[in-house]
Amino acid sequence: MTARRIRIAIALCAGAGMAVAMWARLRPYGLPWSLALSCVVAVSGTSSAATLHLAELLPITTHRCTEPGCRFLVRVTGVDAVENRRWQEAATAHPGHQPPRAL
């Protein structure tokens, strides 16, 4: 739980930094406060969400089926070694093998 709070804090700081940068870039143009505020809030929210999404992608472990041509996969995060091994075995021994997609 602590790692998630750290990732959220980092995302919020990144969003705040981008908001300050956007406000500094818009300030010389003399925009009305409502327009400048809407731009700053949009940039802040978007950059926070993107940073949080990228930060949560890093600790994901992916297990794939070892059967040639099978597309089955399992993605896990925040599990211990025993649970990770169980999911790895489940991905290897799943009952329905899926053929590759035709392009």
N, C-alpha and C positions, 0 to 999 in steps of 0.2 A: 504494500500500500504506500510505503514511503517513496518508492521509485516513481510511482504514478504522480504523486504530489510534486515531486521534483520536476517531472516532465511538464506538468501543468504550469508550474511557476516559470519555467524556461519559456514555454509558449506565450504566456502572458507578457513576459519581459520583451520577447521578440515583437509581439504585437504593439506594445507601448512604444518601443523604439521606432518601429515603422510609422506609427501614428505621429510621433514627434517629427520625424523626417518629412512626412507628407505635409504637416502643418507648416514647417519651415519653408518648404518649397512653394506652398500656396500663398503664404503671407504677403509677399511683395505685390501680388496681383489685386489686392483690395477686394476680395470676394466678400459677399455678405456672410455673416457668421453662420447662418443656417446651412448654406451651401458648403462652406469650409468644414463645418462640423460633420455633415453627412459624409463627405469624402474621407475625413480622418477616421470616423467610426467604421466605415466600410473597409478601409485599408487595415485598420487594427484588427477587426474581426476575422478578415480573410487570412491575414498573415499569422494570427494566433492559431486558427484552425489548421492551416497548412503545416505549421511547425509542429503542432501536437500530433497530427496524423503521421508525419515523417518520423517523429520521435517514437511513436508506438509501433512503427514497422520494424525498427531495429531489433528488438528482442524476440521476434517471431522465429520459431523453428518449423521448418517444413519437412514432412516425411512423405515420400512418394512410394507408390507400388513398384516393386522390382520387376514385374512382368513386362516384357518388351511390348510397347505400344499401348499400355494402359495409362489413362490420364488421372487415375485416382490419387488424391493427395489429402493430407491432414496438416493443418497449421495449428500449432499450440504456442501458448505464451504463459509464462509465470508458473511453470510446473517444475517439480523436483525431478531428479534423475530417474527414479523408479517409474513415475508417471510418464515421463518422456519416453522411456524404453517401452512401456506398454503401448503407447500410441504408435511407436515405430513398428512394433510387431503387428498391431492392428492394421496398419497401412499395407504391410507386406502380405498379410493373410486375409484380406477382405474377400467376400464371396463373389461379387459381381465385377468382372473385369470389363472396362469400358474401352471400346475401340477408339483409335484416334479419329479426330474430326476430318471430314473431307473438306478441302478448301475450294 
